[in-house]
Amino acid sequence: MNRRIACCTNAECERCAEARGTPIEIAPLVVADIAARVVKGQQTYGRALTTHDGRDGLWDAYEEALDLALYLRKEIAERDA
């Protein structure tokens, strides 16, 4: 995805005004993302995510959080470069 990032908090900044654009409600975007992840998971693993599947959900989530931290830091480094 190509997203524009505001460069500052100045309401008069033309670059920021362009980046802000029209306000978008976030919750429906998250709901759509979850639905897409469910479909992708079913396609990848052949079934839905369920309880008692032999996996350690807490450990899986922790590893995903570590991945998130890496992606966030990468974006910060690229933005600040």
HTML snippet that shows the backbone in 3Dmol.js (N, CA, C, O; Angstrom):
<script src="https://3Dmol.org/build/3Dmol-min.js"></script>
<div id="view" style="width:600px;height:400px;position:relative"></div>
<script>
const pdb = `
ATOM      1  N   MET A   1       0.821  -1.178   0.000  1.00  0.00           N
ATOM      2  CA  MET A   1       0.000   0.000   0.000  1.00  0.00           C
ATOM      3  C   MET A   1       0.870   1.248   0.000  1.00  0.00           C
ATOM      4  O   MET A   1       1.912   1.308   0.654  1.00  0.00           O
ATOM      5  N   ASN A   2       0.424   2.210  -0.731  1.00  0.00           N
ATOM      6  CA  ASN A   2       1.138   3.475  -0.774  1.00  0.00           C
ATOM      7  C   ASN A   2       0.373   4.482   0.073  1.00  0.00           C
ATOM      8  O   ASN A   2      -0.683   4.965  -0.335  1.00  0.00           O
ATOM      9  N   ARG A   3       0.902   4.800   1.247  1.00  0.00           N
ATOM     10  CA  ARG A   3       0.241   5.747   2.139  1.00  0.00           C
ATOM     11  C   ARG A   3       1.075   7.002   2.253  1.00  0.00           C
ATOM     12  O   ARG A   3       2.302   6.943   2.331  1.00  0.00           O
ATOM     13  N   ARG A   4       0.406   8.134   2.263  1.00  0.00           N
ATOM     14  CA  ARG A   4       1.096   9.399   2.461  1.00  0.00           C
ATOM     15  C   ARG A   4       1.188   9.683   3.951  1.00  0.00           C
ATOM     16  O   ARG A   4       0.242   9.419   4.693  1.00  0.00           O
ATOM     17  N   ILE A   5       2.294  10.207   4.386  1.00  0.00           N
ATOM     18  CA  ILE A   5       2.512  10.516   5.784  1.00  0.00           C
ATOM     19  C   ILE A   5       2.636  12.021   5.940  1.00  0.00           C
ATOM     20  O   ILE A   5       3.395  12.675   5.224  1.00  0.00           O
ATOM     21  N   ALA A   6       1.881  12.559   6.885  1.00  0.00           N
ATOM     22  CA  ALA A   6       1.982  13.990   7.170  1.00  0.00           C
ATOM     23  C   ALA A   6       3.377  14.276   7.711  1.00  0.00           C
ATOM     24  O   ALA A   6       3.938  13.475   8.459  1.00  0.00           O
ATOM     25  N   CYS A   7       3.931  15.418   7.328  1.00  0.00           N
ATOM     26  CA  CYS A   7       5.296  15.747   7.734  1.00  0.00           C
ATOM     27  C   CYS A   7       5.346  16.502   9.051  1.00  0.00           C
ATOM     28  O   CYS A   7       6.405  16.580   9.674  1.00  0.00           O
ATOM     29  N   CYS A   8       4.211  17.065   9.493  1.00  0.00           N
ATOM     30  CA  CYS A   8       4.207  17.848  10.730  1.00  0.00           C
ATOM     31  C   CYS A   8       2.780  17.946  11.249  1.00  0.00           C
ATOM     32  O   CYS A   8       1.888  17.270  10.737  1.00  0.00           O
ATOM     33  N   THR A   9       2.559  18.767  12.243  1.00  0.00           N
ATOM     34  CA  THR A   9       1.214  18.952  12.784  1.00  0.00           C
ATOM     35  C   THR A   9       0.630  20.317  12.434  1.00  0.00           C
ATOM     36  O   THR A   9      -0.436  20.678  12.931  1.00  0.00           O
ATOM     37  N   ASN A  10       1.304  21.066  11.598  1.00  0.00           N
ATOM     38  CA  ASN A  10       0.860  22.405  11.209  1.00  0.00           C
ATOM     39  C   ASN A  10      -0.350  22.301  10.289  1.00  0.00           C
ATOM     40  O   ASN A  10      -0.267  21.730   9.202  1.00  0.00           O
ATOM     41  N   ALA A  11      -1.478  22.858  10.733  1.00  0.00           N
ATOM     42  CA  ALA A  11      -2.710  22.787   9.949  1.00  0.00           C
ATOM     43  C   ALA A  11      -2.592  23.512   8.618  1.00  0.00           C
ATOM     44  O   ALA A  11      -3.361  23.233   7.699  1.00  0.00           O
ATOM     45  N   GLU A  12      -1.650  24.433   8.494  1.00  0.00           N
ATOM     46  CA  GLU A  12      -1.484  25.214   7.273  1.00  0.00           C
ATOM     47  C   GLU A  12      -0.545  24.555   6.262  1.00  0.00           C
ATOM     48  O   GLU A  12      -0.464  25.004   5.119  1.00  0.00           O
ATOM     49  N   CYS A  13       0.153  23.515   6.659  1.00  0.00           N
ATOM     50  CA  CYS A  13       1.135  22.857   5.785  1.00  0.00           C
ATOM     51  C   CYS A  13       0.407  22.160   4.626  1.00  0.00           C
ATOM     52  O   CYS A  13      -0.433  21.290   4.853  1.00  0.00           O
ATOM     53  N   GLU A  14       0.730  22.542   3.401  1.00  0.00           N
ATOM     54  CA  GLU A  14       0.068  21.964   2.226  1.00  0.00           C
ATOM     55  C   GLU A  14       0.348  20.472   2.092  1.00  0.00           C
ATOM     56  O   GLU A  14      -0.546  19.702   1.739  1.00  0.00           O
ATOM     57  N   ARG A  15       1.589  20.057   2.372  1.00  0.00           N
ATOM     58  CA  ARG A  15       1.931  18.635   2.264  1.00  0.00           C
ATOM     59  C   ARG A  15       1.105  17.811   3.248  1.00  0.00           C
ATOM     60  O   ARG A  15       0.613  16.735   2.908  1.00  0.00           O
ATOM     61  N   CYS A  16       0.958  18.325   4.471  1.00  0.00           N
ATOM     62  CA  CYS A  16       0.184  17.606   5.475  1.00  0.00           C
ATOM     63  C   CYS A  16      -1.297  17.579   5.126  1.00  0.00           C
ATOM     64  O   CYS A  16      -1.960  16.562   5.327  1.00  0.00           O
ATOM     65  N   ALA A  17      -1.814  18.669   4.614  1.00  0.00           N
ATOM     66  CA  ALA A  17      -3.220  18.718   4.228  1.00  0.00           C
ATOM     67  C   ALA A  17      -3.502  17.680   3.148  1.00  0.00           C
ATOM     68  O   ALA A  17      -4.535  17.011   3.178  1.00  0.00           O
ATOM     69  N   GLU A  18      -2.595  17.549   2.207  1.00  0.00           N
ATOM     70  CA  GLU A  18      -2.754  16.554   1.146  1.00  0.00           C
ATOM     71  C   GLU A  18      -2.683  15.150   1.723  1.00  0.00           C
ATOM     72  O   GLU A  18      -3.453  14.277   1.322  1.00  0.00           O
ATOM     73  N   ALA A  19      -1.772  14.921   2.657  1.00  0.00           N
ATOM     74  CA  ALA A  19      -1.614  13.599   3.261  1.00  0.00           C
ATOM     75  C   ALA A  19      -2.838  13.229   4.093  1.00  0.00           C
ATOM     76  O   ALA A  19      -3.250  12.069   4.113  1.00  0.00           O
ATOM     77  N   ARG A  20      -3.418  14.214   4.778  1.00  0.00           N
ATOM     78  CA  ARG A  20      -4.577  13.942   5.630  1.00  0.00           C
ATOM     79  C   ARG A  20      -5.790  13.577   4.806  1.00  0.00           C
ATOM     80  O   ARG A  20      -6.462  12.593   5.116  1.00  0.00           O
ATOM     81  N   GLY A  21      -6.086  14.313   3.797  1.00  0.00           N
ATOM     82  CA  GLY A  21      -7.230  14.007   2.948  1.00  0.00           C
ATOM     83  C   GLY A  21      -8.528  13.941   3.729  1.00  0.00           C
ATOM     84  O   GLY A  21      -8.693  14.619   4.744  1.00  0.00           O
ATOM     85  N   THR A  22      -9.446  13.121   3.248  1.00  0.00           N
ATOM     86  CA  THR A  22     -10.745  12.954   3.870  1.00  0.00           C
ATOM     87  C   THR A  22     -10.630  11.976   5.034  1.00  0.00           C
ATOM     88  O   THR A  22     -10.023  10.916   4.877  1.00  0.00           O
ATOM     89  N   PRO A  23     -11.198  12.304   6.206  1.00  0.00           N
ATOM     90  CA  PRO A  23     -11.151  11.372   7.339  1.00  0.00           C
ATOM     91  C   PRO A  23     -11.834  10.055   6.991  1.00  0.00           C
ATOM     92  O   PRO A  23     -12.867  10.034   6.323  1.00  0.00           O
ATOM     93  N   ILE A  24     -11.250   8.974   7.447  1.00  0.00           N
ATOM     94  CA  ILE A  24     -11.779   7.633   7.190  1.00  0.00           C
ATOM     95  C   ILE A  24     -11.984   6.947   8.531  1.00  0.00           C
ATOM     96  O   ILE A  24     -11.098   6.976   9.385  1.00  0.00           O
ATOM     97  N   GLU A  25     -13.151   6.327   8.725  1.00  0.00           N
ATOM     98  CA  GLU A  25     -13.420   5.573   9.946  1.00  0.00           C
ATOM     99  C   GLU A  25     -12.568   4.308   9.948  1.00  0.00           C
ATOM    100  O   GLU A  25     -12.540   3.572   8.962  1.00  0.00           O
ATOM    101  N   ILE A  26     -11.879   4.059  11.047  1.00  0.00           N
ATOM    102  CA  ILE A  26     -10.900   2.978  11.118  1.00  0.00           C
ATOM    103  C   ILE A  26     -11.516   1.617  11.420  1.00  0.00           C
ATOM    104  O   ILE A  26     -11.094   0.620  10.833  1.00  0.00           O
ATOM    105  N   ALA A  27     -12.494   1.541  12.309  1.00  0.00           N
ATOM    106  CA  ALA A  27     -13.042   0.246  12.730  1.00  0.00           C
ATOM    107  C   ALA A  27     -13.497  -0.629  11.555  1.00  0.00           C
ATOM    108  O   ALA A  27     -13.190  -1.821  11.546  1.00  0.00           O
ATOM    109  N   PRO A  28     -14.216  -0.084  10.564  1.00  0.00           N
ATOM    110  CA  PRO A  28     -14.595  -0.938   9.435  1.00  0.00           C
ATOM    111  C   PRO A  28     -13.389  -1.467   8.649  1.00  0.00           C
ATOM    112  O   PRO A  28     -13.439  -2.568   8.099  1.00  0.00           O
ATOM    113  N   LEU A  29     -12.326  -0.693   8.599  1.00  0.00           N
ATOM    114  CA  LEU A  29     -11.117  -1.174   7.924  1.00  0.00           C
ATOM    115  C   LEU A  29     -10.531  -2.372   8.668  1.00  0.00           C
ATOM    116  O   LEU A  29     -10.101  -3.346   8.051  1.00  0.00           O
ATOM    117  N   VAL A  30     -10.517  -2.290  10.007  1.00  0.00           N
ATOM    118  CA  VAL A  30      -9.988  -3.387  10.818  1.00  0.00           C
ATOM    119  C   VAL A  30     -10.867  -4.628  10.675  1.00  0.00           C
ATOM    120  O   VAL A  30     -10.355  -5.742  10.558  1.00  0.00           O
ATOM    121  N   VAL A  31     -12.188  -4.441  10.684  1.00  0.00           N
ATOM    122  CA  VAL A  31     -13.105  -5.569  10.517  1.00  0.00           C
ATOM    123  C   VAL A  31     -12.857  -6.256   9.172  1.00  0.00           C
ATOM    124  O   VAL A  31     -12.824  -7.485   9.102  1.00  0.00           O
ATOM    125  N   ALA A  32     -12.684  -5.474   8.110  1.00  0.00           N
ATOM    126  CA  ALA A  32     -12.411  -6.044   6.785  1.00  0.00           C
ATOM    127  C   ALA A  32     -11.067  -6.768   6.772  1.00  0.00           C
ATOM    128  O   ALA A  32     -10.940  -7.826   6.157  1.00  0.00           O
ATOM    129  N   ASP A  33     -10.060  -6.202   7.449  1.00  0.00           N
ATOM    130  CA  ASP A  33      -8.747  -6.855   7.523  1.00  0.00           C
ATOM    131  C   ASP A  33      -8.854  -8.199   8.242  1.00  0.00           C
ATOM    132  O   ASP A  33      -8.246  -9.183   7.820  1.00  0.00           O
ATOM    133  N   ILE A  34      -9.629  -8.239   9.331  1.00  0.00           N
ATOM    134  CA  ILE A  34      -9.807  -9.499  10.070  1.00  0.00           C
ATOM    135  C   ILE A  34     -10.485 -10.534   9.179  1.00  0.00           C
ATOM    136  O   ILE A  34     -10.060 -11.688   9.128  1.00  0.00           O
ATOM    137  N   ALA A  35     -11.535 -10.123   8.480  1.00  0.00           N
ATOM    138  CA  ALA A  35     -12.236 -11.054   7.590  1.00  0.00           C
ATOM    139  C   ALA A  35     -11.292 -11.608   6.531  1.00  0.00           C
ATOM    140  O   ALA A  35     -11.331 -12.798   6.220  1.00  0.00           O
ATOM    141  N   ALA A  36     -10.447 -10.748   5.982  1.00  0.00           N
ATOM    142  CA  ALA A  36      -9.484 -11.198   4.966  1.00  0.00           C
ATOM    143  C   ALA A  36      -8.472 -12.166   5.569  1.00  0.00           C
ATOM    144  O   ALA A  36      -8.085 -13.137   4.919  1.00  0.00           O
ATOM    145  N   ARG A  37      -8.034 -11.912   6.814  1.00  0.00           N
ATOM    146  CA  ARG A  37      -7.079 -12.817   7.474  1.00  0.00           C
ATOM    147  C   ARG A  37      -7.704 -14.181   7.738  1.00  0.00           C
ATOM    148  O   ARG A  37      -7.032 -15.207   7.625  1.00  0.00           O
ATOM    149  N   VAL A  38      -8.993 -14.198   8.089  1.00  0.00           N
ATOM    150  CA  VAL A  38      -9.688 -15.467   8.315  1.00  0.00           C
ATOM    151  C   VAL A  38      -9.693 -16.285   7.028  1.00  0.00           C
ATOM    152  O   VAL A  38      -9.388 -17.477   7.040  1.00  0.00           O
ATOM    153  N   VAL A  39     -10.040 -15.639   5.926  1.00  0.00           N
ATOM    154  CA  VAL A  39     -10.059 -16.330   4.629  1.00  0.00           C
ATOM    155  C   VAL A  39      -8.657 -16.826   4.279  1.00  0.00           C
ATOM    156  O   VAL A  39      -8.489 -17.973   3.863  1.00  0.00           O
ATOM    157  N   LYS A  40      -7.658 -15.971   4.444  1.00  0.00           N
ATOM    158  CA  LYS A  40      -6.287 -16.375   4.124  1.00  0.00           C
ATOM    159  C   LYS A  40      -5.844 -17.549   4.991  1.00  0.00           C
ATOM    160  O   LYS A  40      -5.201 -18.479   4.505  1.00  0.00           O
ATOM    161  N   GLY A  41      -6.187 -17.503   6.269  1.00  0.00           N
ATOM    162  CA  GLY A  41      -5.831 -18.610   7.164  1.00  0.00           C
ATOM    163  C   GLY A  41      -6.486 -19.912   6.751  1.00  0.00           C
ATOM    164  O   GLY A  41      -5.857 -20.969   6.785  1.00  0.00           O
ATOM    165  N   GLN A  42      -7.751 -19.837   6.360  1.00  0.00           N
ATOM    166  CA  GLN A  42      -8.447 -21.041   5.908  1.00  0.00           C
ATOM    167  C   GLN A  42      -7.834 -21.581   4.623  1.00  0.00           C
ATOM    168  O   GLN A  42      -7.730 -22.794   4.444  1.00  0.00           O
ATOM    169  N   GLN A  43      -7.429 -20.683   3.726  1.00  0.00           N
ATOM    170  CA  GLN A  43      -6.792 -21.124   2.477  1.00  0.00           C
ATOM    171  C   GLN A  43      -5.416 -21.723   2.755  1.00  0.00           C
ATOM    172  O   GLN A  43      -5.035 -22.723   2.148  1.00  0.00           O
ATOM    173  N   THR A  44      -4.673 -21.107   3.674  1.00  0.00           N
ATOM    174  CA  THR A  44      -3.313 -21.567   3.972  1.00  0.00           C
ATOM    175  C   THR A  44      -3.308 -22.877   4.742  1.00  0.00           C
ATOM    176  O   THR A  44      -2.548 -23.790   4.421  1.00  0.00           O
ATOM    177  N   TYR A  45      -4.164 -22.969   5.768  1.00  0.00           N
ATOM    178  CA  TYR A  45      -4.131 -24.122   6.676  1.00  0.00           C
ATOM    179  C   TYR A  45      -5.263 -25.112   6.447  1.00  0.00           C
ATOM    180  O   TYR A  45      -5.296 -26.172   7.071  1.00  0.00           O
ATOM    181  N   GLY A  46      -6.196 -24.773   5.553  1.00  0.00           N
ATOM    182  CA  GLY A  46      -7.276 -25.698   5.234  1.00  0.00           C
ATOM    183  C   GLY A  46      -8.378 -25.746   6.280  1.00  0.00           C
ATOM    184  O   GLY A  46      -9.292 -26.564   6.174  1.00  0.00           O
ATOM    185  N   ARG A  47      -8.307 -24.879   7.293  1.00  0.00           N
ATOM    186  CA  ARG A  47      -9.348 -24.847   8.323  1.00  0.00           C
ATOM    187  C   ARG A  47      -9.257 -23.526   9.080  1.00  0.00           C
ATOM    188  O   ARG A  47      -8.269 -22.798   8.981  1.00  0.00           O
ATOM    189  N   ALA A  48     -10.304 -23.239   9.830  1.00  0.00           N
ATOM    190  CA  ALA A  48     -10.331 -22.016  10.632  1.00  0.00           C
ATOM    191  C   ALA A  48      -9.481 -22.197  11.888  1.00  0.00           C
ATOM    192  O   ALA A  48      -9.208 -23.321  12.311  1.00  0.00           O
ATOM    193  N   LEU A  49      -9.075 -21.097  12.466  1.00  0.00           N
ATOM    194  CA  LEU A  49      -8.383 -21.118  13.745  1.00  0.00           C
ATOM    195  C   LEU A  49      -9.382 -21.493  14.827  1.00  0.00           C
ATOM    196  O   LEU A  49     -10.445 -20.884  14.940  1.00  0.00           O
ATOM    197  N   THR A  50      -9.038 -22.489  15.613  1.00  0.00           N
ATOM    198  CA  THR A  50      -9.935 -22.976  16.659  1.00  0.00           C
ATOM    199  C   THR A  50      -9.164 -23.158  17.957  1.00  0.00           C
ATOM    200  O   THR A  50      -7.934 -23.114  17.984  1.00  0.00           O
ATOM    201  N   THR A  51      -9.911 -23.361  19.021  1.00  0.00           N
ATOM    202  CA  THR A  51      -9.291 -23.709  20.296  1.00  0.00           C
ATOM    203  C   THR A  51      -8.817 -25.161  20.243  1.00  0.00           C
ATOM    204  O   THR A  51      -9.249 -25.939  19.393  1.00  0.00           O
ATOM    205  N   HIS A  52      -7.943 -25.500  21.144  1.00  0.00           N
ATOM    206  CA  HIS A  52      -7.451 -26.877  21.295  1.00  0.00           C
ATOM    207  C   HIS A  52      -6.907 -27.447  19.990  1.00  0.00           C
ATOM    208  O   HIS A  52      -7.198 -28.587  19.629  1.00  0.00           O
ATOM    209  N   ASP A  53      -6.114 -26.642  19.289  1.00  0.00           N
ATOM    210  CA  ASP A  53      -5.548 -27.072  18.012  1.00  0.00           C
ATOM    211  C   ASP A  53      -4.102 -27.539  18.140  1.00  0.00           C
ATOM    212  O   ASP A  53      -3.441 -27.819  17.139  1.00  0.00           O
ATOM    213  N   GLY A  54      -3.614 -27.622  19.379  1.00  0.00           N
ATOM    214  CA  GLY A  54      -2.254 -28.092  19.590  1.00  0.00           C
ATOM    215  C   GLY A  54      -1.203 -26.994  19.541  1.00  0.00           C
ATOM    216  O   GLY A  54      -0.023 -27.260  19.769  1.00  0.00           O
ATOM    217  N   ARG A  55      -1.607 -25.778  19.252  1.00  0.00           N
ATOM    218  CA  ARG A  55      -0.665 -24.660  19.194  1.00  0.00           C
ATOM    219  C   ARG A  55      -0.718 -23.871  20.485  1.00  0.00           C
ATOM    220  O   ARG A  55      -1.704 -23.922  21.220  1.00  0.00           O
ATOM    221  N   ASP A  56       0.330 -23.158  20.748  1.00  0.00           N
ATOM    222  CA  ASP A  56       0.388 -22.273  21.911  1.00  0.00           C
ATOM    223  C   ASP A  56       0.075 -20.859  21.432  1.00  0.00           C
ATOM    224  O   ASP A  56       0.955 -20.145  20.952  1.00  0.00           O
ATOM    225  N   GLY A  57      -1.188 -20.466  21.568  1.00  0.00           N
ATOM    226  CA  GLY A  57      -1.638 -19.180  21.058  1.00  0.00           C
ATOM    227  C   GLY A  57      -0.909 -18.001  21.675  1.00  0.00           C
ATOM    228  O   GLY A  57      -0.654 -17.007  20.994  1.00  0.00           O
ATOM    229  N   LEU A  58      -0.571 -18.096  22.948  1.00  0.00           N
ATOM    230  CA  LEU A  58       0.141 -17.007  23.599  1.00  0.00           C
ATOM    231  C   LEU A  58       1.538 -16.856  23.014  1.00  0.00           C
ATOM    232  O   LEU A  58       1.986 -15.740  22.749  1.00  0.00           O
ATOM    233  N   TRP A  59       2.222 -17.966  22.814  1.00  0.00           N
ATOM    234  CA  TRP A  59       3.563 -17.909  22.221  1.00  0.00           C
ATOM    235  C   TRP A  59       3.492 -17.414  20.776  1.00  0.00           C
ATOM    236  O   TRP A  59       4.320 -16.610  20.348  1.00  0.00           O
ATOM    237  N   ASP A  60       2.497 -17.899  20.026  1.00  0.00           N
ATOM    238  CA  ASP A  60       2.317 -17.437  18.646  1.00  0.00           C
ATOM    239  C   ASP A  60       2.108 -15.928  18.614  1.00  0.00           C
ATOM    240  O   ASP A  60       2.712 -15.232  17.799  1.00  0.00           O
ATOM    241  N   ALA A  61       1.252 -15.420  19.502  1.00  0.00           N
ATOM    242  CA  ALA A  61       0.984 -13.982  19.541  1.00  0.00           C
ATOM    243  C   ALA A  61       2.228 -13.197  19.926  1.00  0.00           C
ATOM    244  O   ALA A  61       2.482 -12.125  19.377  1.00  0.00           O
ATOM    245  N   TYR A  62       3.002 -13.725  20.864  1.00  0.00           N
ATOM    246  CA  TYR A  62       4.240 -13.058  21.270  1.00  0.00           C
ATOM    247  C   TYR A  62       5.201 -12.953  20.087  1.00  0.00           C
ATOM    248  O   TYR A  62       5.796 -11.899  19.861  1.00  0.00           O
ATOM    249  N   GLU A  63       5.353 -14.037  19.336  1.00  0.00           N
ATOM    250  CA  GLU A  63       6.232 -14.011  18.162  1.00  0.00           C
ATOM    251  C   GLU A  63       5.721 -13.020  17.119  1.00  0.00           C
ATOM    252  O   GLU A  63       6.515 -12.324  16.486  1.00  0.00           O
ATOM    253  N   GLU A  64       4.405 -12.951  16.936  1.00  0.00           N
ATOM    254  CA  GLU A  64       3.833 -11.972  16.014  1.00  0.00           C
ATOM    255  C   GLU A  64       4.117 -10.549  16.497  1.00  0.00           C
ATOM    256  O   GLU A  64       4.389  -9.662  15.688  1.00  0.00           O
ATOM    257  N   ALA A  65       4.055 -10.329  17.821  1.00  0.00           N
ATOM    258  CA  ALA A  65       4.357  -9.001  18.375  1.00  0.00           C
ATOM    259  C   ALA A  65       5.811  -8.631  18.127  1.00  0.00           C
ATOM    260  O   ALA A  65       6.117  -7.471  17.854  1.00  0.00           O
ATOM    261  N   LEU A  66       6.705  -9.600  18.220  1.00  0.00           N
ATOM    262  CA  LEU A  66       8.117  -9.337  17.914  1.00  0.00           C
ATOM    263  C   LEU A  66       8.280  -8.949  16.448  1.00  0.00           C
ATOM    264  O   LEU A  66       9.013  -8.015  16.125  1.00  0.00           O
ATOM    265  N   ASP A  67       7.594  -9.670  15.563  1.00  0.00           N
ATOM    266  CA  ASP A  67       7.627  -9.318  14.140  1.00  0.00           C
ATOM    267  C   ASP A  67       7.098  -7.902  13.936  1.00  0.00           C
ATOM    268  O   ASP A  67       7.666  -7.129  13.164  1.00  0.00           O
ATOM    269  N   LEU A  68       6.017  -7.564  14.623  1.00  0.00           N
ATOM    270  CA  LEU A  68       5.455  -6.219  14.522  1.00  0.00           C
ATOM    271  C   LEU A  68       6.482  -5.175  14.926  1.00  0.00           C
ATOM    272  O   LEU A  68       6.631  -4.155  14.253  1.00  0.00           O
ATOM    273  N   ALA A  69       7.192  -5.425  16.022  1.00  0.00           N
ATOM    274  CA  ALA A  69       8.212  -4.472  16.473  1.00  0.00           C
ATOM    275  C   ALA A  69       9.281  -4.279  15.402  1.00  0.00           C
ATOM    276  O   ALA A  69       9.742  -3.159  15.181  1.00  0.00           O
ATOM    277  N   LEU A  70       9.672  -5.349  14.744  1.00  0.00           N
ATOM    278  CA  LEU A  70      10.674  -5.242  13.683  1.00  0.00           C
ATOM    279  C   LEU A  70      10.150  -4.410  12.512  1.00  0.00           C
ATOM    280  O   LEU A  70      10.854  -3.535  12.010  1.00  0.00           O
ATOM    281  N   TYR A  71       8.927  -4.677  12.080  1.00  0.00           N
ATOM    282  CA  TYR A  71       8.349  -3.917  10.964  1.00  0.00           C
ATOM    283  C   TYR A  71       8.191  -2.441  11.329  1.00  0.00           C
ATOM    284  O   TYR A  71       8.463  -1.566  10.507  1.00  0.00           O
ATOM    285  N   LEU A  72       7.750  -2.160  12.566  1.00  0.00           N
ATOM    286  CA  LEU A  72       7.611  -0.778  13.000  1.00  0.00           C
ATOM    287  C   LEU A  72       8.953  -0.062  12.990  1.00  0.00           C
ATOM    288  O   LEU A  72       9.050   1.072  12.519  1.00  0.00           O
ATOM    289  N   ARG A  73       9.988  -0.715  13.505  1.00  0.00           N
ATOM    290  CA  ARG A  73      11.312  -0.089  13.565  1.00  0.00           C
ATOM    291  C   ARG A  73      11.872   0.125  12.169  1.00  0.00           C
ATOM    292  O   ARG A  73      12.532   1.132  11.913  1.00  0.00           O
ATOM    293  N   LYS A  74      11.615  -0.813  11.263  1.00  0.00           N
ATOM    294  CA  LYS A  74      12.050  -0.673   9.875  1.00  0.00           C
ATOM    295  C   LYS A  74      11.431   0.571   9.259  1.00  0.00           C
ATOM    296  O   LYS A  74      12.128   1.359   8.620  1.00  0.00           O
ATOM    297  N   GLU A  75      10.115   0.757   9.447  1.00  0.00           N
ATOM    298  CA  GLU A  75       9.435   1.913   8.887  1.00  0.00           C
ATOM    299  C   GLU A  75       9.955   3.207   9.497  1.00  0.00           C
ATOM    300  O   GLU A  75      10.117   4.201   8.789  1.00  0.00           O
ATOM    301  N   ILE A  76      10.216   3.206  10.790  1.00  0.00           N
ATOM    302  CA  ILE A  76      10.763   4.397  11.443  1.00  0.00           C
ATOM    303  C   ILE A  76      12.143   4.728  10.865  1.00  0.00           C
ATOM    304  O   ILE A  76      12.433   5.887  10.567  1.00  0.00           O
ATOM    305  N   ALA A  77      12.989   3.710  10.708  1.00  0.00           N
ATOM    306  CA  ALA A  77      14.329   3.925  10.158  1.00  0.00           C
ATOM    307  C   ALA A  77      14.272   4.460   8.736  1.00  0.00           C
ATOM    308  O   ALA A  77      15.042   5.349   8.370  1.00  0.00           O
ATOM    309  N   GLU A  78      13.346   3.911   7.924  1.00  0.00           N
ATOM    310  CA  GLU A  78      13.224   4.375   6.547  1.00  0.00           C
ATOM    311  C   GLU A  78      12.665   5.796   6.484  1.00  0.00           C
ATOM    312  O   GLU A  78      13.109   6.602   5.666  1.00  0.00           O
ATOM    313  N   ARG A  79      11.702   6.104   7.337  1.00  0.00           N
ATOM    314  CA  ARG A  79      11.119   7.435   7.356  1.00  0.00           C
ATOM    315  C   ARG A  79      12.149   8.486   7.777  1.00  0.00           C
ATOM    316  O   ARG A  79      12.188   9.587   7.227  1.00  0.00           O
ATOM    317  N   ASP A  80      12.972   8.136   8.749  1.00  0.00           N
ATOM    318  CA  ASP A  80      13.947   9.074   9.302  1.00  0.00           C
ATOM    319  C   ASP A  80      15.241   9.150   8.495  1.00  0.00           C
ATOM    320  O   ASP A  80      16.098   9.990   8.771  1.00  0.00           O
ATOM    321  N   ALA A  81      15.384   8.275   7.499  1.00  0.00           N
ATOM    322  CA  ALA A  81      16.619   8.241   6.703  1.00  0.00           C
ATOM    323  C   ALA A  81      16.756   9.467   5.838  1.00  0.00           C
ATOM    324  O   ALA A  81      17.737   9.599   5.105  1.00  0.00           O
TER     325      ALA A  81
END
`;
const viewer = $3Dmol.createViewer("view");
viewer.addModel(pdb, "pdb");
viewer.setStyle({}, {cartoon: {color: "spectrum"}});
viewer.zoomTo();
viewer.render();
</script>
